[in-house]
Amino acid sequence: MFATSHTTPERSATRPPGKDRRGVALVFVLVFVIAMAALAMASIFMASNANLLAKAYDRQGDLKFAAEAALQIGKSRVNSDPTILTLAANKVDTTILSNAPIVGANGQAIPGITVNVYVGPSGSTSGQFGRFSSIVAQAVDANGHGFIRRLELTQESFAKFAYWSNSESNGPTTIFFNNNDQLWGPVWSNDTIHIGSGGATFHDVVGTQWVINGIPYGTYAKGYQQNQKPIPLPSTSALNNLTTIASTSGWNFTTQRGASNTETSVLDRIEFIAADLNKLGDSTALNDGLFRWYTAKANNDTKLRGDWAGTPTTPPTVAQTTFCGDWHWNKDANGVIQQRFYPASVHPTLWFKSQVKQGYIDKFSYSAAKSDTLAKADSAASLQTILTSANARCYPAGDPHLAAVDRPGMIDPKTSAAYTNAAIQIGGLDTTFTPNGVYGSWKQYTTTPDTTILKVRTWDAKYLYPIDRSFNKNAKGVIYASGNLGLSGTLNGRVTLYAHGSIVLLDDIRYANDPVKGLCRDILGMISDKDIVIADNAMNDPPLISTSSGGIYQNLDISKDFYIHGVMMALGTSFRVENFNAGPTAVNNCGTITNGRGCIYLSGGIIQQMRGPVGRSNGNGFSKQYTYDHCAVINPPPYFPTTGRFLDNRYLELDPAGFNHAAYFTSLIP
């Protein structure tokens, strides 16, 4: 049976009037498509721009790498062949690479880039303040884009070394660093360096042409280098320019030749003087540096050196002791009471007794009777009594303190007549200057000294050579002596002293501005064709003054120790101590070490053919207390010899726009 079907009525969707939305979806689709297209285009543009920037940076990096690599090629060429710095006529630089390719780390040439490399001198070319040269590397691509680097090199000065030797043996004896030696600056040898089991500490770099024997015994703060290219000492001919430079300053001196050509035969000496020319209470100002030159008469070598009049076993008599004495109170013609120096040889004279008696009366207000008794005792004193008194001293010939023995029979330049007794029979002071004395004379610098110097140093102004350019506009800082030369005093200034013979250190040589304070103002370079020697004289080696009590020795200088400020270069043999193996063994000390002569306090460096002796383990001679003067690296002595090696000094980037290498190098030379 079938049920009746019902049909569902059909309903149609209707929208309210005014709300027709047909086509909106299409609009949204179009907006979305456009937005996505814009983003895609932006991404494409950004990626393209980034790619361009990356390529630009890559190209810039390639150019920079090429320029810096070319600089190192130029530096290597200069170090291997410094003659390329010798310029042809009318040239300011030398081209060593032109449109050359640069090979990358992969062994392939960098595509599209070539380099040009130019070398030439820069800065001051005289050598007075060091020697400088520049390498300019220009990297260029096919589009004309460029990158330019400049590396300024300074030629390494020998003054940088605390210790330098050509040979580490002294005759048949091999030299060792040992017993906890402390070396504070760069060390170099062209020989094998030996370190003993007692050890040594090197606070700066160590280098050698060969090897280091005993490496485990050493401590190396900055490492060591073996099997290096040798560094030759300069030849005498290479130093000929120093004589010309010295002549420009008026400091080229001909020395007298003694009986022999050893350190015992010295007839000329230089004394450096630091004077308070500005009246500021010290002598450290830039223009306070002076020196004077003394020439002894023939056969007065021992007098100039200040040698002891006795022998190692026999003291001299009082009459023979003309360069050593003591101090006594006296009153001068103007009523000024002060201590004056009297050589031992004048003590027995009546005039000495009279002056000493008056000194006791004026200074101590003693009665005439007591003063007379004391003056008699002084006049009759033994050599031991005289030289064991406070401030007993010895001086070399020509020293102003020796007026009483230097003026008899000589002409007084003030009066052009013989010195009067009143001018002879006096105690010596710094100001009792004798231009022409019994044993020699001081060399006159000028007849019309600068008024500033004359006001402060009325007694010796004509004989003072100013070091600073304010008083000598031609000063170049180089002094030349044609033979052996004695040296002492206090240096204010920058000087290189070159002697065509030996330099004999007669007494301490110091700077006015102590290098320990780190003020790099004063610097002394000493260059000797032979040796640099500490003299065995009365100031440096305590002499035998009496044979009583088994022998009495006495220090006759301001200090028992010897002070050296400076960089020493001995081209002949070495820096050493004269008669280092003789003399007393237990008179002085250096720290905890008992010895004969005390310490050598060196602040500077030693460059020598081979190491020279300064003392012995039994106590003869000196002991070493050496420190390094860092100022010698940054402020080397003027025109001091260089090693031939070039070191980096400054690194600069140049503007490639309109670059012209010839014009640029011209601008680098003042």
C-alpha positions as CSV (number, residue, x, y, z in Angstrom):
1,M,0.0,0.0,0.0
2,F,1.3,3.3,-0.9
3,A,1.3,6.3,1.3
4,T,0.3,9.6,-0.1
5,S,3.3,11.9,-0.8
6,H,3.6,15.5,0.3
7,T,5.6,18.0,-1.7
8,T,7.8,20.6,0.3
9,P,7.2,24.1,-0.8
10,E,10.3,25.7,-2.6
11,R,11.9,28.6,-0.7
12,S,14.3,31.1,-2.3
13,A,17.0,33.2,-0.6
14,T,16.3,36.8,-0.4
15,R,18.5,39.8,0.6
16,P,17.3,42.9,2.1
17,P,17.1,45.8,-0.3
18,G,20.3,47.9,-0.6
19,K,22.8,45.2,0.5
20,D,24.0,43.8,-2.8
21,R,27.6,42.3,-2.1
22,R,28.4,40.7,-5.4
23,G,32.2,41.3,-6.6
24,V,33.7,42.1,-3.1
25,A,35.7,38.8,-3.0
26,L,37.3,39.6,-6.3
27,V,38.5,43.0,-4.9
28,F,40.1,41.3,-1.9
29,V,41.8,38.8,-4.1
30,L,43.2,41.5,-6.3
31,V,44.4,43.5,-3.3
32,F,46.1,40.5,-1.9
33,V,47.7,39.6,-5.2
34,I,49.0,43.1,-5.6
35,A,50.3,43.2,-2.1
36,M,52.1,39.9,-2.6
37,A,53.5,41.1,-5.9
38,A,54.8,44.3,-4.2
39,L,56.4,42.2,-1.5
40,A,57.9,40.0,-4.0
41,M,59.3,42.9,-6.0
42,A,60.6,44.5,-2.8
43,S,62.3,41.3,-1.9
44,I,63.8,41.1,-5.4
45,F,65.0,44.6,-5.2
46,M,66.4,44.1,-1.7
47,A,68.1,40.9,-2.6
48,S,69.5,42.6,-5.7
49,N,70.7,45.5,-3.7
50,A,72.2,43.3,-1.0
51,N,73.9,41.3,-3.7
52,L,75.4,44.5,-5.2
53,L,76.5,45.7,-1.7
54,A,78.0,42.3,-1.0
55,K,79.9,42.4,-4.3
56,A,81.0,46.0,-3.5
57,Y,82.2,45.0,-0.1
58,D,83.9,41.9,-1.5
59,R,85.6,44.1,-4.1
60,Q,86.6,46.6,-1.4
61,G,88.0,43.7,0.7
62,D,89.9,42.4,-2.3
63,L,91.4,45.8,-2.9
64,K,92.3,46.3,0.7
65,F,93.8,42.8,0.9
66,A,95.8,43.5,-2.3
67,A,97.1,46.8,-1.0
68,E,98.2,45.4,2.3
69,A,99.8,42.3,0.7
70,A,101.7,44.7,-1.6
71,L,102.9,46.6,1.4
72,Q,104.4,43.5,2.9
73,I,106.0,42.7,-0.5
74,G,107.5,46.2,-0.4
75,K,108.7,45.8,3.2
76,S,110.4,42.5,2.4
77,R,112.1,44.1,-0.6
78,V,113.4,47.0,1.4
79,N,114.8,44.7,4.2
80,S,116.4,42.4,1.7
81,D,117.9,45.1,-0.4
82,P,118.0,48.6,1.3
83,T,119.8,50.0,-1.8
84,I,116.4,50.4,-3.5
85,L,116.0,53.5,-1.2
86,T,118.9,55.1,-3.0
87,L,117.2,57.3,-5.5
88,A,118.2,58.1,-9.0
89,A,118.8,61.8,-9.9
90,N,115.7,64.0,-9.8
91,K,113.6,61.1,-8.3
92,V,111.6,61.2,-5.0
93,D,110.7,57.5,-5.0
94,T,111.3,54.2,-6.7
95,T,108.7,52.0,-8.3
96,I,109.2,48.4,-7.4
97,L,105.8,47.0,-8.7
98,S,103.8,48.3,-11.6
99,N,100.4,46.9,-12.6
100,A,101.4,43.7,-11.0
101,P,98.9,40.9,-10.0
102,I,98.4,39.8,-6.4
103,V,98.1,36.1,-5.6
104,G,95.6,35.1,-3.0
105,A,95.7,32.3,-0.4
106,N,94.5,29.8,-3.0
107,G,97.6,30.5,-5.1
108,Q,95.5,32.2,-7.8
109,A,95.8,35.8,-8.9
110,I,92.9,38.0,-7.7
111,P,90.9,38.7,-10.8
112,G,90.7,42.2,-12.1
113,I,93.1,43.8,-9.6
114,T,96.6,45.0,-10.0
115,V,99.0,46.8,-7.7
116,N,101.6,49.5,-7.9
117,V,104.2,49.8,-5.1
118,Y,106.4,52.8,-4.5
119,V,109.2,53.3,-1.9
120,G,111.2,56.3,-0.9
121,P,112.5,58.3,2.1
122,S,110.1,60.3,4.3
123,G,110.4,62.7,7.1
124,S,113.8,64.1,8.0
125,T,116.4,62.4,5.8
126,S,119.4,63.6,7.7
127,G,119.4,60.8,10.2
128,Q,119.6,63.1,13.2
129,F,116.3,61.9,14.6
130,G,116.4,58.4,13.1
131,R,116.0,57.2,9.5
132,F,112.6,56.8,8.0
133,S,111.2,55.5,4.7
134,S,107.7,54.9,3.3
135,I,106.1,52.2,1.2
136,V,102.9,53.2,-0.7
137,A,100.8,50.4,-2.2
138,Q,98.0,51.2,-4.6
139,A,95.5,48.5,-5.6
140,V,93.3,49.3,-8.7
141,D,90.5,47.3,-10.4
142,A,89.3,47.4,-14.0
143,N,86.7,50.1,-13.2
144,G,89.4,52.4,-11.8
145,H,88.4,51.9,-8.2
146,G,91.3,52.0,-5.9
147,F,92.6,51.4,-2.4
148,I,95.9,53.0,-1.1
149,R,97.9,52.1,2.0
150,R,101.1,53.7,3.3
151,L,103.5,52.0,5.7
152,E,106.2,54.2,7.2
153,L,109.3,52.3,8.3
154,T,112.0,53.3,10.7
155,Q,115.4,51.9,10.4
156,E,116.3,50.0,13.6
157,S,118.9,51.7,15.7
158,F,121.6,49.8,17.4
159,A,120.7,52.0,20.5
160,K,117.7,49.8,21.1
161,F,119.8,46.9,22.3
162,A,120.6,46.4,26.0
163,Y,123.2,43.9,25.0
164,W,124.7,43.1,21.5
165,S,127.8,41.1,20.6
166,N,129.4,39.8,17.5
167,S,131.2,37.1,19.4
168,E,130.4,35.4,22.7
169,S,134.0,34.4,23.5
170,N,136.8,36.4,24.9
171,G,139.9,34.8,23.4
172,P,139.7,31.1,24.2
173,T,137.0,31.7,26.9
174,T,133.4,31.1,26.1
175,I,131.1,33.7,27.8
176,F,128.0,32.5,29.7
177,F,124.9,34.2,30.9
178,N,124.7,32.7,34.4
179,N,124.1,33.2,38.1
180,N,120.6,34.7,37.7
181,D,121.7,37.4,35.3
182,Q,118.9,39.9,34.6
183,L,118.8,41.5,31.2
184,W,116.1,44.1,30.8
185,G,116.2,45.0,27.1
186,P,116.6,43.4,23.7
187,V,119.5,41.0,23.5
188,W,121.3,39.9,20.2
189,S,124.4,38.0,19.2
190,N,125.9,37.0,15.9
191,D,127.3,34.0,17.8
192,T,125.9,31.1,19.8
193,I,124.4,32.3,23.1
194,H,125.4,30.2,26.1
195,I,123.3,30.0,29.3
196,G,124.8,28.3,32.4
197,S,123.0,26.2,34.9
198,G,122.8,29.1,37.3
199,G,120.1,30.6,35.0
200,A,119.4,33.9,33.4
201,T,116.2,36.0,32.9
202,F,115.7,37.9,29.6
203,H,112.9,40.5,30.0
204,D,112.8,41.3,26.3
205,V,113.3,39.4,23.1
206,V,116.5,37.4,22.5
207,G,117.9,36.8,19.0
208,T,120.9,35.1,17.6
209,Q,122.3,34.2,14.2
210,W,123.0,30.7,15.4
211,V,121.4,28.9,18.4
212,I,121.0,29.2,22.2
213,N,123.0,26.7,24.1
214,G,121.2,25.9,27.4
215,I,117.7,27.0,26.5
216,P,116.1,25.3,29.6
217,Y,118.3,27.4,31.9
218,G,116.8,30.7,30.6
219,T,113.6,32.5,31.3
220,Y,112.3,34.4,28.2
221,A,109.6,37.0,28.9
222,K,109.1,37.8,25.2
223,G,110.5,34.7,23.6
224,Y,113.7,34.0,21.6
225,Q,114.6,33.7,17.9
226,Q,117.4,31.4,16.6
227,N,119.0,31.0,13.1
228,Q,118.3,34.7,12.2
229,K,119.9,36.7,9.5
230,P,123.1,38.3,11.0
231,I,123.4,42.0,11.8
232,P,126.8,43.3,10.9
233,L,128.5,46.1,12.9
234,P,129.0,49.3,10.9
235,S,132.4,49.7,9.3
236,T,134.6,52.7,10.0
237,S,134.0,54.0,6.4
238,A,130.2,53.9,7.0
239,L,130.8,56.3,9.9
240,N,132.7,58.9,7.9
241,N,129.6,61.0,7.6
242,L,129.8,61.6,11.4
243,T,133.0,63.6,10.9
244,T,131.3,65.9,8.4
245,I,128.3,66.4,10.7
246,A,130.6,67.2,13.6
247,S,132.3,69.8,11.5
248,T,129.0,71.5,10.8
249,S,128.5,72.0,14.5
250,G,132.1,73.1,15.0
251,W,132.7,69.9,17.1
252,N,135.4,68.1,14.9
253,F,138.5,67.9,17.1
254,T,142.0,66.7,16.4
255,T,143.4,64.9,19.4
256,Q,147.1,64.6,20.4
257,R,148.8,61.2,20.2
258,G,150.5,60.0,23.4
259,A,153.4,57.6,23.8
260,S,151.2,54.7,22.9
261,N,147.8,54.2,21.3
262,T,146.2,52.4,24.3
263,E,143.9,53.7,27.0
264,T,146.9,54.7,29.1
265,S,147.8,57.3,26.4
266,V,145.2,60.0,26.5
267,L,146.0,63.7,26.0
268,D,142.5,65.1,25.4
269,R,139.3,64.9,27.4
270,I,135.8,66.2,27.3
271,E,133.9,67.3,30.3
272,F,130.1,67.7,30.0
273,I,128.6,70.4,32.1
274,A,125.0,71.0,33.1
275,A,124.7,74.7,34.2
276,D,121.7,76.6,35.5
277,L,121.8,79.2,32.7
278,N,118.1,80.2,33.4
279,K,118.6,80.6,37.1
280,L,115.7,78.3,37.9
281,G,117.4,76.4,40.7
282,D,118.4,73.4,38.6
283,S,120.3,72.5,35.4
284,T,117.7,70.4,33.6
285,A,116.3,73.0,31.2
286,L,116.7,72.4,27.4
287,N,119.4,74.9,27.0
288,D,121.5,74.1,30.1
289,G,123.8,71.7,28.3
290,L,127.5,72.6,27.7
291,F,130.9,70.9,27.3
292,R,134.5,71.9,27.4
293,W,137.7,70.4,25.8
294,Y,141.0,70.0,27.6
295,T,144.3,69.1,25.9
296,A,147.3,68.0,28.1
297,K,150.9,68.9,27.3
298,A,153.2,66.2,26.0
299,N,154.0,63.4,28.4
300,N,151.2,64.4,30.7
301,D,149.0,61.4,30.0
302,T,148.9,60.2,33.6
303,K,148.0,63.7,34.8
304,L,145.1,64.1,32.4
305,R,143.8,60.7,33.5
306,G,144.0,61.5,37.2
307,D,146.2,58.5,37.8
308,W,147.4,57.7,41.3
309,A,151.0,58.9,41.9
310,G,152.0,55.8,43.9
311,T,152.2,52.2,43.0
312,P,150.0,49.2,44.0
313,T,152.5,48.5,46.8
314,T,154.0,51.8,47.7
315,P,152.1,55.0,48.5
316,P,153.5,58.4,47.2
317,T,154.9,61.0,49.5
318,V,152.8,64.1,50.4
319,A,154.9,66.2,48.0
320,Q,154.2,63.8,45.1
321,T,150.4,64.0,45.6
322,T,149.4,67.0,43.5
323,F,146.0,65.9,42.3
324,C,144.5,64.5,45.5
325,G,143.8,66.4,48.7
326,D,141.1,67.6,51.1
327,W,138.9,70.6,52.0
328,H,139.5,73.3,54.6
329,W,137.6,76.4,55.7
330,N,138.9,79.7,54.4
331,K,137.9,83.3,54.0
332,D,138.3,85.0,50.6
333,A,139.2,88.6,49.8
334,N,135.5,89.5,49.9
335,G,135.0,88.1,53.4
336,V,133.1,85.0,52.2
337,I,133.8,82.0,54.5
338,Q,133.7,78.6,52.6
339,Q,135.5,75.3,52.2
340,R,138.2,75.2,49.6
341,F,140.2,72.3,48.2
342,Y,143.9,72.0,48.8
343,P,146.1,69.3,47.1
344,A,148.2,67.3,49.6
345,S,151.4,68.7,48.1
346,V,150.7,72.2,49.3
347,H,149.9,71.3,52.9
348,P,153.5,71.8,54.2
349,T,153.6,75.4,52.8
350,L,153.5,78.4,55.1
351,W,150.7,80.0,53.1
352,F,148.5,76.9,53.6
353,K,149.1,77.0,57.3
354,S,148.2,80.7,57.4
355,Q,145.0,80.2,55.5
356,V,143.9,77.2,57.5
357,K,144.6,79.0,60.8
358,Q,142.4,81.9,59.7
359,G,139.7,79.4,58.7
360,Y,139.6,78.0,62.2
361,I,139.4,81.5,63.6
362,D,136.7,82.7,61.2
363,K,134.5,79.6,61.0
364,F,134.8,78.1,64.5
365,S,135.8,81.2,66.5
366,Y,138.8,79.3,68.0
367,S,141.4,81.3,69.8
368,A,144.5,82.2,67.9
369,A,146.6,79.8,69.9
370,K,144.3,76.8,69.3
371,S,143.9,77.7,65.7
372,D,147.6,77.9,65.3
373,T,148.0,74.4,66.9
374,L,145.4,72.9,64.6
375,A,146.9,74.6,61.5
376,K,150.3,73.2,62.4
377,A,148.9,69.7,62.6
378,D,147.1,70.1,59.2
379,S,150.3,71.4,57.7
380,A,152.4,68.5,59.0
381,A,149.7,65.8,58.4
382,S,150.6,62.5,56.8
383,L,149.1,61.4,53.5
384,Q,146.9,58.9,55.4
385,T,145.5,61.7,57.6
386,I,144.9,64.0,54.6
387,L,143.2,61.4,52.4
388,T,141.0,59.8,55.2
389,S,139.5,63.2,56.1
390,A,135.9,63.9,55.1
391,N,135.4,64.6,51.4
392,A,139.0,63.8,50.4
393,R,139.1,63.8,46.6
394,C,141.2,63.4,43.5
395,Y,140.8,65.3,40.2
396,P,142.2,65.0,36.7
397,A,144.6,67.7,35.3
398,G,142.9,71.0,34.4
399,D,140.2,70.7,37.0
400,P,139.5,74.2,38.6
401,H,140.0,72.8,42.1
402,L,143.7,72.3,41.3
403,A,144.6,76.0,40.9
404,A,147.3,75.9,43.5
405,V,149.4,73.4,41.5
406,D,148.2,74.4,38.0
407,R,149.0,78.1,38.0
408,P,152.7,78.5,39.2
409,G,154.8,80.0,36.4
410,M,151.8,80.4,34.0
411,I,150.3,83.5,32.4
412,D,147.1,84.9,33.8
413,P,144.9,85.7,30.7
414,K,143.2,88.5,32.6
415,T,146.4,90.5,33.1
416,S,148.6,88.9,30.4
417,A,151.3,88.6,33.1
418,A,152.4,85.7,35.4
419,Y,149.9,84.7,38.0
420,T,150.6,86.5,41.3
421,N,151.1,84.6,44.5
422,A,147.7,85.8,45.6
423,A,146.2,84.0,42.6
424,I,148.2,80.9,43.1
425,Q,148.2,80.4,46.9
426,I,144.6,79.7,47.2
427,G,142.2,76.8,47.8
428,G,140.4,75.6,44.7
429,L,136.7,75.9,43.8
430,D,134.6,75.2,40.7
431,T,135.3,78.8,39.7
432,T,139.1,78.9,40.1
433,F,139.4,78.1,36.4
434,T,142.8,78.1,34.8
435,P,142.6,78.4,30.9
436,N,146.3,77.6,30.4
437,G,147.9,75.7,33.2
438,V,151.1,73.7,34.0
439,Y,149.8,70.5,32.6
440,G,147.6,71.6,29.7
441,S,145.0,74.0,28.5
442,W,141.3,74.4,27.8
443,K,140.3,74.9,24.1
444,Q,138.6,78.3,23.6
445,Y,135.2,78.1,21.8
446,T,134.7,81.8,21.2
447,T,136.0,85.2,22.2
448,T,132.5,86.6,22.5
449,P,130.3,84.1,24.4
450,D,126.6,84.4,24.5
451,T,125.6,87.0,27.1
452,T,123.4,84.4,28.9
453,I,126.3,82.1,29.4
454,L,128.6,84.9,30.3
455,K,126.4,86.2,33.1
456,V,126.2,82.8,34.7
457,R,129.7,81.4,34.0
458,T,131.9,84.4,34.0
459,W,135.0,82.4,34.7
460,D,134.9,79.9,31.8
461,A,132.3,81.2,29.4
462,K,134.7,81.5,26.5
463,Y,135.6,77.8,26.8
464,L,132.1,76.4,26.9
465,Y,130.7,74.7,23.8
466,P,126.9,75.0,23.9
467,I,124.9,71.9,23.0
468,D,121.5,73.4,22.4
469,R,120.7,75.1,19.1
470,S,119.5,78.2,20.9
471,F,123.2,79.0,21.4
472,N,124.6,77.2,18.4
473,K,122.2,77.2,15.5
474,N,124.5,74.8,13.6
475,A,124.5,72.1,16.3
476,K,123.8,68.7,15.0
477,G,124.5,66.7,18.1
478,V,127.7,64.9,16.9
479,I,131.2,65.3,18.5
480,Y,134.2,63.7,16.7
481,A,137.6,63.1,18.1
482,S,140.4,61.9,15.8
483,G,142.0,59.6,18.5
484,N,141.9,58.5,22.1
485,L,139.6,60.6,24.3
486,G,138.8,60.9,28.0
487,L,135.3,61.5,29.1
488,S,133.4,62.6,32.3
489,G,130.7,65.0,33.5
490,T,126.9,65.6,33.4
491,L,125.2,65.7,30.0
492,N,122.2,67.8,29.3
493,G,121.2,67.2,25.7
494,R,121.3,64.7,22.9
495,V,124.8,63.8,21.7
496,T,126.6,61.1,19.8
497,L,130.4,61.0,20.5
498,Y,132.6,59.2,18.0
499,A,136.3,58.7,18.7
500,H,138.7,57.3,16.1
501,G,140.4,55.5,19.0
502,S,139.4,54.4,22.5
503,I,137.0,56.3,24.8
504,V,138.4,56.3,28.3
505,L,135.8,57.0,31.1
506,L,137.8,59.0,33.6
507,D,134.9,59.5,36.0
508,D,131.1,59.2,36.2
509,I,129.1,60.2,33.1
510,R,125.5,61.0,33.9
511,Y,122.4,62.7,32.5
512,A,121.0,65.9,34.0
513,N,117.6,64.4,33.7
514,D,117.9,61.0,35.4
515,P,116.6,58.2,33.0
516,V,115.2,56.4,36.0
517,K,112.5,59.1,36.1
518,G,111.4,58.1,32.6
519,L,111.9,61.6,31.1
520,C,113.4,61.0,27.6
521,R,115.3,64.2,27.3
522,D,119.0,63.4,27.5
523,I,120.8,60.7,25.5
524,L,124.4,59.9,24.9
525,G,125.8,57.5,22.3
526,M,129.5,56.6,22.6
527,I,131.1,55.0,19.5
528,S,134.7,53.9,19.6
529,D,136.8,52.5,16.8
530,K,138.7,50.6,19.5
531,D,137.5,50.0,23.1
532,I,135.4,51.9,25.7
533,V,137.3,51.6,29.0
534,I,136.8,52.6,32.6
535,A,140.1,54.0,33.7
536,D,142.1,52.6,36.5
537,N,142.8,55.9,38.2
538,A,142.7,57.5,41.6
539,M,138.9,58.3,41.3
540,N,137.8,54.8,40.2
541,D,140.1,52.4,42.0
542,P,140.7,53.0,45.8
543,P,144.5,53.5,46.0
544,L,146.9,52.4,48.7
545,I,147.5,55.4,50.9
546,S,149.4,53.7,53.7
547,T,151.1,50.4,54.3
548,S,150.2,50.4,58.0
549,S,147.7,47.8,59.4
550,G,148.4,45.6,56.4
551,G,147.5,48.3,53.9
552,I,144.9,51.1,53.9
553,Y,142.9,51.8,50.8
554,Q,140.7,54.9,50.4
555,N,137.8,55.9,48.0
556,L,138.7,59.3,46.6
557,D,135.6,60.1,44.6
558,I,132.1,61.4,45.4
559,S,130.9,57.8,45.3
560,K,132.7,54.5,45.5
561,D,130.6,53.3,42.5
562,F,130.8,54.1,38.8
563,Y,127.8,55.6,37.0
564,I,127.3,55.4,33.2
565,H,124.3,56.9,31.4
566,G,124.5,56.1,27.7
567,V,124.7,53.6,24.9
568,M,128.2,52.3,24.2
569,M,129.4,50.9,20.9
570,A,132.9,49.4,20.8
571,L,133.8,48.5,17.2
572,G,137.3,47.3,18.0
573,T,136.8,44.9,20.9
574,S,134.7,45.7,23.9
575,F,133.5,47.7,26.9
576,R,135.8,46.8,29.8
577,V,137.6,47.9,33.0
578,E,141.3,48.7,32.9
579,N,143.3,46.3,35.0
580,F,140.1,44.6,36.1
581,N,142.2,41.8,37.6
582,A,144.4,44.0,39.9
583,G,143.9,46.1,42.9
584,P,142.2,45.4,46.2
585,T,139.6,42.7,46.6
586,A,137.7,43.7,49.8
587,V,137.6,47.5,50.2
588,N,134.1,48.0,48.8
589,N,130.9,46.2,48.0
590,C,128.2,45.9,45.4
591,G,125.0,44.9,47.3
592,T,125.9,41.8,49.2
593,I,129.1,41.2,47.1
594,T,132.4,42.3,48.6
595,N,134.9,43.5,46.1
596,G,137.5,46.1,45.3
597,R,135.9,48.9,43.4
598,G,132.1,48.8,44.0
599,C,129.3,48.7,41.4
600,I,129.1,49.7,37.8
601,Y,125.6,51.3,37.5
602,L,124.9,51.4,33.8
603,S,121.6,52.8,32.4
604,G,121.7,52.2,28.7
605,G,123.2,49.6,26.4
606,I,126.4,47.8,25.3
607,I,127.2,47.0,21.7
608,Q,130.6,45.3,21.2
609,Q,132.6,42.9,19.2
610,M,133.0,40.6,22.2
611,R,132.1,40.9,25.9
612,G,134.9,42.5,27.9
613,P,135.7,41.9,31.6
614,V,134.9,44.3,34.4
615,G,135.9,42.2,37.5
616,R,136.8,38.8,38.9
617,S,135.0,36.4,41.2
618,N,137.8,36.9,43.8
619,G,136.8,40.5,44.2
620,N,139.1,42.4,41.8
621,G,137.4,45.2,39.9
622,F,133.7,46.0,39.8
623,S,130.5,44.1,39.9
624,K,127.6,44.8,37.4
625,Q,124.3,46.5,38.1
626,Y,123.0,47.2,34.6
627,T,119.6,48.6,33.7
628,Y,118.0,49.3,30.3
629,D,117.1,52.9,29.2
630,H,113.9,52.6,27.2
631,C,114.4,56.1,26.0
632,A,117.1,54.8,23.6
633,V,114.4,53.1,21.5
634,I,112.1,56.1,21.1
635,N,114.8,58.8,21.3
636,P,118.1,57.3,20.0
637,P,121.3,59.4,20.0
638,P,121.5,61.6,16.9
639,Y,122.8,59.9,13.8
640,F,123.5,56.7,15.8
641,P,124.3,53.7,13.5
642,T,121.4,51.6,12.4
643,T,121.2,47.8,11.9
644,G,119.9,48.0,8.3
645,R,116.6,46.3,9.3
646,F,113.3,48.2,9.0
647,L,110.5,48.2,11.6
648,D,106.9,49.4,11.3
649,N,106.5,53.0,12.5
650,R,103.1,54.3,11.2
651,Y,100.3,52.9,9.1
652,L,98.0,55.2,7.1
653,E,95.2,55.1,4.6
654,L,95.3,57.5,1.7
655,D,92.6,59.1,-0.5
656,P,92.8,57.4,-3.9
657,A,91.1,60.4,-5.7
658,G,93.6,62.1,-7.9
659,F,96.5,60.2,-6.3
660,N,100.0,61.0,-7.7
661,H,102.9,59.0,-6.2
662,A,105.6,61.5,-7.1
663,A,103.7,64.5,-5.7
664,Y,102.9,62.5,-2.6
665,F,106.5,61.5,-1.8
666,T,107.6,65.1,-2.5
667,S,105.2,66.2,0.2
668,L,106.7,63.8,2.7
669,I,110.2,65.3,2.7
670,P,110.6,68.6,4.5
